[in-house]
Amino acid sequence: MPAHASYDAVIVGGGHNGLVAAGYLARAGRSVLVLERLGNTGGAAVSSRPFAGVDARLSRYSYLVSLLPRKIVRELGLRFTTRRRTVSSYTPLGDGGLLVGQGRTRDSFAALTGGDTEYAAWREFYGMTARVAERVFPTLTEPLPGREALRTLVDDDTAWRTLFEEPIGVGIEERFRHDLVRGVVLTDALIGTFADAHDPSLAQNRCFLYHVIGGGTGDWDVPVGGMGALTDALAHTAGAAGAEIVTGHEATGIRTDGTDAEVTFRTGESTGTVAARQVLVNASPRALAALLGEDPPPAAEGAQLKVNMVLRRLPALRDRTVDPREAFGGTFHIAEGYGQLATAYQEASRGRPPSAPPSEIYCHSLTDPSILSPELAARGYQTLTLFGLHTPARLFADDNDAVRASLLAATLAELDARLAEPLADCLAEDAEGRPCVEAKTPLDLERELGLPGGHIFHRDLSFPYASPAEEGGAGGAGGRWGVETAHANVTLCGAGAVRGGGVSGVPGHNAAMAVLGA
């Protein structure tokens, strides 16, 4: 980077959203510099080999793709594909369980509930969310609609009430009677969000909405080649278009008068300054405030335990009617009955780790064996990824290592209770003879990735419409594209933007559109 260089746009943070913005701006002929603090681009959307001597390339922090619009893939010419899982989910109960997918959903519901009532309610409910998804998802890459405009577009008073106005727990309890079915539905409202089904803030509703609208279908697909395949493709596209991407450069401050800006940074023992007409910040709102020297927004708190594993083989199940390849090929729910989720939330709210930690698991390598070396694939090795719920950062504050270890043990014990053999008997070992299992708490994610409080969405998600102040042109955070800040030439392009969260590229696209005056 030349000393005292000047660019049309400086992007702070080389995660996937920053790279999307870089790609669009560079392809539009703008001079672009991306400053990335870490030694590699990708942020949380990376692939790595965490276990020494084990050639398995894991999506280490983020796992599945739903919210990435094909529009972005197409317009940036990305060489990136996803693959549909053959099973949606499996939830064990005793020596049986509920399998959704493979043409067996209705029979599985009947065996679990003793009739077709719950299955009919399931079809009606997800038919409703599918209609909402078809209407709402395309708006994510358009200027931010107002609340009433989006309500008119949804054109379904029952859906609007259920998803946007009253706690999701009300709609679930109105429609479903079986505790396990209720729990499976509720989980989409809790992934990455610490809330009760009846939380009056509706944080759980916003989380649920983003989990069911992706791609206009709500499907969650496997990234072929791992999540790093996406960010590698984005970095290649941005670089080929002329964007300059530098790693090991940490932005330390932003000064702006609304027209011209300067970004200070450090790399190793050196510091520097670069001028820019526009600054796009692919970091959290709290990080943005710190860079600008402004008062921070309210603190965020993540609430998940992320666990990565490599297995020599999949374990046998207590439920002999389901092949392990089916059960782990979709989302495998553990301790996620409706009552169990409520109990876990109450325990964690009181400062205690859940006694029966709820979690969900899936096996990436069943859908995409390319993440395993040919040798491991031939030997039957598989990967397992676990996402634990209701484990807020506050639980780890006193002793992160000790609580991580005890919570991991309790979580795996819940999984073992659904298996016909101990998971430990199936775990692969690394080059030092250690089991291939690692766990990341919210505090680990904050330290390693800069996620505030380990919050994977940077802060609570927002509904995908403008606030009344934004509709009235009052300015401030949000604006026409949901990415504008109080500074005319500083834009938020990270997960904390309106319509942010997940591996979507939407904030990156929208920030680029705001800069380009679209």
GULUM-253898 format. One record per atom (N, C-alpha, C): x, y, z; residue in one letter. Coordinates in steps of 0.2 Angstrom, whole numbers, plus 5000, padded with zeros to 4 digits. Layout:
<lozas>
XYZA;...
</lozas>
This chain:
<lozas>
500449945000M;500050005000M;500450065000M;500350114995P;500850174995P;500650215002P;501250255004A;501150295009A;500650355008A;500250375012H;499750425011H;499250415005H;499150355004A;498650334998A;497950364999A;497650364994S;496950384994S;496550344989S;495950324992Y;495450284988Y;494750304988Y;494450284983D;493750304983D;493350274989D;493550204991A;493250174996A;493750135000A;493750145007V;494150095011V;493650055015V;493749995015I;493249945018I;493649915024I;493349925030V;493649905036V;493349835038V;493849785037G;493549715038G;493449675032G;493849615032G;493849575026G;493449515026G;492849515030G;492449465031G;492049455024G;491549415024H;491149405018H;490749465016H;490549505020N;490149565018N;490549615015N;491149625019G;491649675016G;491849655009G;491949585008L;492249565001L;491649574996L;491049564998V;490449574993V;490449644991V;490549694996A;490549764995A;491149784990A;491749754992A;492349764988A;492249744981A;491949684980G;491749664973G;491349704969G;490749734972Y;490349774968Y;490649844967Y;491049874972L;491249934970L;491849934965L;492249884966A;492849874961A;492549864954A;492049824953R;491749814947R;491449874944R;491249924948A;490949984946A;491550034944A;492150014945G;492650064943G;492950104949G;492750094955R;492950124961R;493650094963R;494050144966S;494750114969S;494550094976S;494750034978V;494550004984V;495149974988V;495149984994L;495649954999L;495249925004L;495349855005V;495149815011V;495649805016V;495549835022L;495949825028L;495749765032L;496049715033E;495849655037E;496349645043E;496049645049R;496549635055R;496849565055R;496549515054L;496849445054L;497249435048L;497649375049G;498049355044G;497749325037G;497149325037N;496749295032N;496049335031N;495749335025T;495149355024T;494549305026T;493949325027G;493449275028G;493049285034G;493449315039G;493049325046G;492849255048G;492149255050A;491849195053A;491649145047A;491749165041A;491549125035A;492149095032A;492449045036V;493149015034V;493148945035V;493548915031S;493648835032S;494348835035S;494448785039S;495148765042S;495248695044S;495848675045R;495948605048R;496148615055R;495748615060P;495848625067P;496248575070P;496248515068F;496548455071F;497148435068F;497748435071A;498348425068A;498448355065A;498648345059G;498748285056G;498048255053G;497548285053V;496848265051V;496648305045V;496648285039D;496548315033D;495748325032D;495448365036A;494748375036A;494648455036A;494348485031R;494348555031R;493648575033R;493548605039L;492948615042L;492748685041L;492048695041S;491848765041S;491748775049S;492248815051R;492348815059R;491948855063R;491648915060Y;491248955064Y;490548965061Y;490448965055S;489848965052S;489748905047S;489148885046Y;489048815044Y;488648805037Y;488048835037L;487648825032L;487448895028L;487148885022V;486948945018V;486248945017V;485949005018S;485249005017S;485049075014S;485349125017L;485149195016L;485549225010L;486049195007L;486449225002L;486049224995L;485849284993P;485449284987P;485849254981P;485549224976R;485849204970R;486049264966R;485649314967K;485849374963K;486549404965K;486749394971I;487449414972I;487949364969I;487849304969V;488249254966V;488249264959V;487749274956R;487649284948R;488049354946R;487849404950E;488149474948E;488849484949E;489149444954L;489849444955L;490249394951L;489849344948G;490149294944G;490549244949G;490249224955L;490649184959L;490649114957L;491149084958R;491249004957R;491048974964R;490448974965F;490248944972F;489548914971F;489548854974T;488848824974T;488648794981T;488048774982T;487848744988T;487448684986T;487348634991R;487048574989R;486448564994R;485948544992R;485348534996R;485448465000R;485248475007R;485248415011R;484648365010R;484748305010T;484148255008T;483648255014T;483848275020V;483448265026V;483448335029V;482848355031S;482748425034S;482948415041S;482648375045S;482848365052S;482648295055S;482948275060Y;482848215064Y;482848235071Y;482348215075T;482348235082T;482148165086T;482648145090P;482548075093P;482048085099P;481648035101L;481248035107L;481247965109L;481547945115G;481547875117G;481947835112G;481547775110D;481847735105D;481547755098D;481247805097G;480947825091G;481147905089G;480747935086G;480948005084G;480548025078G;480648095076L;480348125071L;480748145065L;480648115059L;481048125054L;480748165049L;480948225047V;480648265042V;481048265035V;480848235030G;481148225024G;481148155021G;481448145015Q;481448075012Q;480748045011Q;480248095010G;479648065009G;479248025015G;479648035021R;479347995027R;479048035032R;478948105030T;478748155036T;478048135038T;477548125034R;476948105037R;476848045041R;477247995039D;477247925043D;477547935049D;478147985049S;478447995055S;478048035060S;477648085058F;477248115062F;476748075065F;476448025061A;475947985063A;476147935069A;476747915068A;477047865073A;477147905079A;477347965079L;477548005085L;476948025089L;476448055085T;475848085088T;475248045088T;475247985084G;474647945084G;474047975079G;474248015074G;473748035070G;474048085065G;473548115061D;473848165056D;473748245058D;473448255064T;473348325066T;473948365066T;474448345069E;475048385070E;475348395063E;475348335059Y;475648345052Y;475248395048Y;474648395048A;474248445045A;474348515047A;474448525053A;474648595056A;475348615054A;475748565054W;476448575051W;476448605044W;476148565040R;476048585033R;475748655032R;475248665036E;474948735035E;475348785038E;475748775043F;476148825046F;476748845041F;477048795039Y;477648805034Y;477448825027Y;476848815026G;476548835019G;476448915020G;476248935026M;476249005028M;476849045027M;477449015031T;478049045031T;478349045024T;478248995020A;478448995013A;478149045009A;477549065010R;477249115006R;477549185008R;477749195015V;478049255017V;478749255014V;479149205014A;479749195011A;479749225004A;479349195000E;479349214993E;479249294992E;478849324997R;478749394996R;479349434999R;479549415005V;480049455009V;480749445006V;480949385005F;481649375003F;481949424998F;481549434992P;481849474987P;481949544989P;481549574994T;481649634996T;482349655000T;482649595002L;483249605006L;483849645002L;483849644995T;484349674991T;483949734987T;483449764990E;483149814987E;483149874993E;483049934991P;482949984996P;482449965002P;482649985008L;482249965014L;481549985013L;481049935014P;480349955013P;480149985020P;479650025020G;479250035027G;478849985029G;478749985036R;478349935039R;477649915035R;477349965034E;476649955031E;476749935024E;477249955020A;477349935014A;477549855014A;477949835019L;478049765019L;477449725021L;477049755025R;476449715027R;475949705021R;475949755017T;475549755011T;475749705007T;476449695006L;476749645002L;476649575004L;476649565011V;476549505014V;475849485013V;475349525013D;474649515011D;474349455015D;474449445021D;474249395025D;474149415032D;473549435035D;473549465041D;473749415047D;473549345046T;473749295050T;474549285051T;474849285045A;475549275045A;475849335048A;475649395047W;475949455049W;475849455057W;475249445059R;475149435067R;475649385070R;475749325067T;476049275070T;476849285070T;477049315064L;477849325064L;478049395066L;477649445065F;477849515066F;477649555072F;477049525075E;476749565080E;476649535087E;476549465087E;476549435094E;477049385095E;477249375101P;477749325102P;477649255098P;478149235095I;478149165091I;477849115095I;477949115102G;477649055106G;476949055106G;476549115105V;475849115104V;475649075098V;475949085092G;475749055086G;475948975086G;476448965090I;476648895090I;476148855094I;475948885100E;475548845105E;474848845102E;474648895098E;473948895095E;473948835090E;474448815086R;474448775081R;474648695083R;475048695087F;475348625089F;475248605096F;475148535097R;474948515103R;475548475106R;475948435102H;476448395104H;477148435106H;477348425112D;477948455115D;478548455110D;478648395107L;479248385103L;479148425097L;478548425094V;478448465088V;478548535089V;478248565094R;478248635096R;479048655097R;479448615100G;480148625101G;480548635095G;480348585090V;480748585083V;480548655080V;479948675080V;479748735077V;480148795080V;480148795087L;480448855090L;481148865089L;481548805088T;482248815088T;482448865083T;482148875077D;482348925072D;482348995075D;481949005081A;481849075084A;482449085089A;482849035090L;483349035096L;484049025094L;484149015088I;484849005085I;485249065085I;485649075090G;486049135090G;485749195094G;485149175097T;484749225101T;484549195107T;484649235113F;484449215119F;483849245121F;483249205121A;482649235122A;482149175123A;481549195126D;481049145128D;480549145122D;480149095121A;479649095116A;479149155117A;479049175123H;478549235124H;478949295126H;479549305124D;479849365125D;479549425122D;479349475126P;478949535123P;479349575118P;480049575118S;480449615114S;480349585106S;480149525105L;480049495099L;480749475096L;481349475100A;481949455097A;481949385094A;481549345097Q;481449275095Q;481049275088Q;480649315087N;480249325081N;480749345075N;481149395076R;481549415071R;482049365069R;482349325074C;482749275073C;482449215068C;481749205070F;481349155067F;481249175060F;481149235059L;480949255052L;481549245047L;482149265049Y;482749265045Y;482949185044Y;482749145048H;482849075047H;482349035043H;481849075041V;481349035037V;481249075030V;481549125029I;481449165022I;482049155017I;482549125019G;483149115015G;483049085008G;483249125003G;483149094996G;482449094994G;482049124998G;481249124996G;480949054998G;481349015001T;481048945003T;481248925010T;481748955013G;481848935020G;482348875020G;482548855015D;483048795015D;483748815017D;484048775021W;484748785023W;485248735020W;485648755016D;486048715011D;486848715013D;487148665011V;487848655013V;488348685007V;488748725010P;489248755005P;489748705002P;489748694996V;490248644993V;490948674994V;491348624997G;492048644998G;492148685004G;491648685008G;491648725015G;491548795014G;491348825020M;491248905020M;491748945017M;492348925018G;492948955015G;492948965007G;492548915004A;492548914997A;492148984995A;491649004999L;491349064997L;491749124998L;492149135003T;492549195004T;493149195000T;493449134998D;493949134993D;493749154987D;493149134985A;492849154978A;492749234978A;492449254984L;492349334984L;493049374984L;493549344988A;494149384988A;494449384981A;494449324977H;494649324970H;494349364966H;493649374966T;493249414962T;493449484963T;493449504970A;493649574971A;494349594969A;494749554970G;495449564968G;495549564960G;495149524957A;495249524950A;494949584947A;494449614950A;494149684948A;494549744950A;495149734954G;495549784955G;495549804963G;495149774967A;495149794974A;495849774977A;496149814981E;496749794985E;496549764992E;496749704993I;496549675000I;497249665004I;497249695010V;497849685014V;497649655020V;497949605022T;497849565029T;498349595034T;498249575040G;498649595046G;498649675046G;498149705044H;498149785045H;497449795049H;497549815055E;496949835059E;496849905060E;496249925057A;495949995058A;495950015065A;496150075067T;496150095073T;495750165074T;495550195069G;495150255070G;494850275063G;494350315063I;494050345057I;493950415059I;494150465055R;493950535055R;493650555049R;493050595050T;492650615044T;492350675045T;492250715040D;491850775040D;491250765036D;491150705034G;490550695030G;490650695022G;491250725020T;491450725013T;492050685012T;492550695016D;493150665016D;493350625022D;493650575022A;493850535028A;494550505028A;494750495034E;495450465035E;495350405039E;495650345038V;495650285042V;496350275044V;496450275051T;497150255053T;497150175055T;497750145054F;497850075055F;498550065058F;498550005060R;499249975062R;499349905059R;499949895058T;500149825055T;500849815059T;500849765063G;501449745067G;501649805071G;502249835071E;502449895075E;502349955071E;502049955065S;501950015061S;501250045061S;501150105060T;500550135059T;500450175053T;499950185051G;499850225044G;499150255044G;499050295039T;498450325038T;498250325030T;497650315029V;497450315022V;496750355021V;496750395015A;496150435014A;495650405010A;495050425011A;494550395007A;493950435006A;493550435001R;492950475000R;492350435004R;492450365004Q;491950335008Q;492250275012Q;491950265018V;492250215022V;491650165024V;491750105022L;491250045024L;491550005029L;491149995035V;491449965041V;491049895041V;491449845040N;491249775040N;491449745047N;491149775052A;491249755059A;490549775063A;490549765069S;489949775073S;489849845074S;489249865076P;489049935078P;489449965084P;489649915088R;490049945094R;490749955091R;491049915087A;491749925084A;491649995080A;491150005076L;491050065072L;491150125077L;490750125083A;490750175087A;491450195090A;491850135092A;492450145094A;492950175089A;492850155083L;493350185078L;493150265077L;492550285078L;492350355077L;492450395083L;492650355089G;492650395095G;492050415098G;491450375097E;490850395099E;490550345104E;490050365108D;489750325113D;489550255110D;489650205113P;489450135110P;488750125111P;488450085107P;487750065108P;487750015113P;487149985115P;487049935121P;487449875119P;487749845124A;488149785124A;487749735121A;488049695117A;487749635114A;488049565118A;487649515118E;487849455121E;487649395117E;488149355115G;488049295111G;487849245116G;487549185113A;487249135118A;487249065114A;487849045112Q;487948985108Q;488548955110Q;488548885110L;489148845110L;489248815104L;489848825101K;489948795094K;490548735095K;490348675092V;490748625093V;490948585086V;491548575085N;491748545079N;492048475080N;491848425077M;492148355078M;492348325071M;492748275072V;492948225066V;492848155069V;492448115065L;492348045068L;492647995063L;492847945066R;493047885062R;492447855058R;491847855061R;491247835058R;490647865062R;490047865059L;489447895063L;489247845068L;488947865074P;488747815079P;488047785077P;487947735080A;487247695079A;486747735084A;486147735082L;485647765086L;485247715090L;484947745095R;484447705099R;483847685094R;483647735090D;483047725085D;483347685079D;483147625079R;483347575074R;483047585067R;482447625067T;482147635061T;482447695056T;482947725059V;483247775055V;483947765054V;484247765048D;484947765047D;485347825050D;485847815053P;486247875055P;486447925050P;486547895044R;486647945038R;486047985037R;485447965038E;484848005037E;484848055043E;484948025049A;484848065055A;485348125055A;485948115054F;486448165054F;486548205048F;486248185042G;486248215036G;485848285036G;485348285040G;484948345041G;485148375048G;484648415051T;484748445058T;484548395063T;485048375067F;484848325072F;484748365079F;484148365081H;483948405087H;484048365093H;484348395098I;484548365105I;484248405111I;483848375115A;483548405121A;483248475119A;482848475113E;482548535111E;481748525110E;481448485115G;480748485116G;480548555119G;479948575118Y;479748645120Y;479848655127Y;479648615131G;479748615139G;480548625140G;480948575137Q;481648575138Q;481948645136Q;481748675131L;482048745129L;481848795134L;481248795137A;481048845142A;481448835148A;481548775150T;481948755156T;482648785155T;482948765150A;483648785148A;483648865148A;483148895146Y;483248975146Y;483148995153Y;482748965157Q;482648995164Q;483248975168Q;483548925167E;484148905171E;484748955169E;484848965162A;485349015160A;485249085162A;484549105162S;484349175165S;484549185172S;484549125176R;484749135183R;485549125184R;485849115178G;486649115179G;486949045179G;486548995178R;486748925178R;486748895171R;487248855169P;487248825163P;486648775163P;486348765157P;485748715157P;485948645159P;485448615163S;485648555166S;485548495160S;485148515155A;485048475149A;485148515143A;485848535141P;485948585136P;485648565129P;485248605127P;484948595120P;485448615114P;485448575109S;485848585104S;485648555097S;485948565092E;485748535086E;486448525082E;486448465078I;487048445075I;486848425067I;487348435063Y;487348405057Y;488048385054Y;487948345049C;488648315046C;488748345039C;489148395039H;489348425032H;489548375027H;489948325029S;490348285025S;489848235021S;489248215024L;488748175021L;488548205014L;488448275015T;488148305009T;488748325004T;489348345007D;489948365003D;490548335005D;490648275003P;491248235005P;491948265003P;491948324999S;492548354996S;492948385002S;492648395008I;492948435013I;493448385017I;493348315015L;493848265018L;494348245012L;494948235015S;495448205010S;495148135007S;495348115001P;495148054998P;495247995003P;495847995006E;495947945011E;495447935017E;495347995020L;494847995025L;494147975023L;493948005017A;493347985014A;493247905013A;493847875010A;493847805009A;493747765015A;494047795021R;494047755027R;493347765031R;492947805028G;492247815032G;492247875037G;492747915037Y;492747975042Y;492148015040Y;491948055045Q;491348105044Q;491548165049Q;491248215047T;491248275052T;490648285055T;490648315061L;490048335065L;490148405067L;489548445067T;489548515069T;488948515074T;489148545080L;488548555085L;488548625086L;487848655087F;487748715089F;487248715095F;487548735101G;487248735107G;486848795108G;486248795111L;485848855112L;485848865120L;485548925121H;485448955128H;486048945132H;486648965130T;487248975133T;487549045133T;487249095136P;487449165135P;488149175138P;488449225136A;489149245137A;489249245145A;488749275148R;488849285156R;489049225159R;488849165157L;488949105160L;489649085161L;490049115156F;490749095155F;491249155158F;490949205161A;491349265163A;491849245168A;491649205173D;492149195179D;492749145177D;492549095173D;493049045171D;492849015165D;493049045159N;492849025153N;493048945151N;493648935153D;493948865152D;493548815155D;493448825162A;493148775166A;492348765164A;492048815163V;491348815161V;491248785154V;491748795149R;491748765143R;491748695143R;492248665147A;492348595148A;491748565151A;491448595156S;490848555159S;490248565155S;490148615151L;489648625147L;489648575141L;490248565138L;490348525133L;490248455135L;490448435141A;490348365143A;489548355144A;489248405147A;488548395148A;488148385141A;488348425136T;488048425129T;488148365126T;488748335126L;488948275123L;488548215127L;488448225133A;488048175137A;487348165135A;487048225133E;486348225130E;486348195123E;486848205119L;486948165113L;486948095114L;487448075119D;487547995120D;486847965122D;486448005126A;485847975128A;485347955122A;485447985116R;485047965110R;485447915106R;486047895108L;486447845104L;486447775107L;486547725103A;486647655105A;487347645107A;487847685106E;488547685108E;488847745110E;489347755114P;489647815116P;489947855110P;489847915110L;490147955104L;490947955105L;491147945111A;491847945111A;492247885108A;491847835107D;492047775103D;492147785096D;491847835093C;491847855086C;492247915084C;492547945089L;492948005088L;493547985085L;493848025080A;494448015077A;494948045082A;495648035081E;496148065085E;496648105081E;496848155083D;497348195080D;498048165080D;498548205077A;499248175077A;499548165084A;499248195089E;499548185096E;499148135100E;498648105096G;498248055100G;497648085104G;497448145103R;496948185106R;496248175102R;495748165105P;495048165102P;494948225098P;494648215092C;494548275087C;493948305089C;493948345094V;493348385096V;493548455099V;493248505097E;493448575099E;492748615101E;492748655106A;492148695107A;492348765108A;491948805106K;492048885106K;491448915109K;491548955115T;491048985118T;490949055115T;490449095118P;490449165115P;491049205117P;491349195122L;492049235124L;492549215119L;492549145117D;493049125112D;492949165106D;492349165104L;492149205097L;492349275098L;492249305103E;492449375104E;493149385103E;493549345107R;494249355106R;494549335099R;494349285096E;494549265090E;494349305084E;493749325084L;493449355078L;493149425079L;493249445086G;492949515087G;492249525087G;491849465088L;491149475089L;490949495095L;490649555096P;490449585103P;490049535107P;490349515113G;490049475117G;489949405114G;490249395109G;490249325105G;489549325101G;489249385100H;488549385097H;488649365089H;488449315086I;488549295079I;488249345075I;487649385077F;487349435073F;487649505074F;488149515079H;488349575081H;487949615086H;487249605085R;486749635090R;486149595088R;485649615092D;484949575090D;484749595083D;484449545080L;484249555073L;483649615073L;483549645067S;483049685066S;482549665061S;481949685062F;481449665056F;481649695050F;481549665044P;481749695038P;481349755035P;481249805039Y;480849865037Y;481149925040Y;481049985038A;481250045041A;480850065047A;481250095051S;480850125057S;480450185055S;479950205059P;479650265057P;480050325056P;480650335060A;481050395059A;481450385053A;481650325051E;481950315044E;481450335038E;480850305039E;480350325034E;480250395033E;480350435039G;480150505038G;480750545036G;481350515035G;481950545032G;482350575038G;482250555044A;482650585049A;483350565049A;483550515045G;484250495045G;484450455051G;485150445052G;485350405057G;485450335055G;485550285059A;485750215057A;485150185054A;485250155048G;484650125044G;484650155037G;484250205037G;484250245030G;483950205025G;484050235019R;483750205013R;483850135012R;484550115013W;484750045012W;484850005019W;484750035024G;484749995031G;485549995033G;485950035030V;486650025031V;486950095033V;486550155032E;486850215033E;486950235040E;487450275042T;487550305048T;487450375049T;487550405054A;487450475055A;487950515051A;488450485048H;488950515044H;488850495037H;488850545033A;488650535026A;489050495022A;489750495024N;490150445020N;490450385024N;490050365029V;490250315033V;489650265033V;489750205031T;489250155030T;489450095034T;488850065037L;488949995041L;488849945036L;489249895035C;489149845030C;489249775033C;489249765040G;489249705043G;488549675045G;488649625049A;488049585051A;487549635056A;487749685059G;487349725063G;486949775059G;487049775053A;486549825049A;485849795049A;485449835047V;484749815046V;484749765040V;484449705041R;484449655037R;485149615036R;485449625042G;486149585043G;486049525046G;486549485048G;486549425051G;486649365046G;486949315048G;487049255044G;487549265039G;487649215035V;488149215029V;487649235023V;487649305022S;487149325017S;487449365011S;487949405013G;488149455009G;487749515008G;487149515011V;486649565010V;486849635012V;487149645018P;487349705020P;487949735016P;488349685013G;488849705009G;488649735002G;488149705000H;487749724993H;487449794995H;487049795000N;486749855001N;487149915003N;487749905006A;488149965007A;488449985001A;488649934996A;488949954990A;488349994986A;487749974986M;487250014983M;487150084985M;487250084992A;487150154995A;487750194993A;488350174992V;488950214990V;488850234983V;488550184979L;488550194972L;487950234970L;487550254975G;486950294974G;486350264970G;486350194971A;485750154968A;485150174971A;
</lozas>
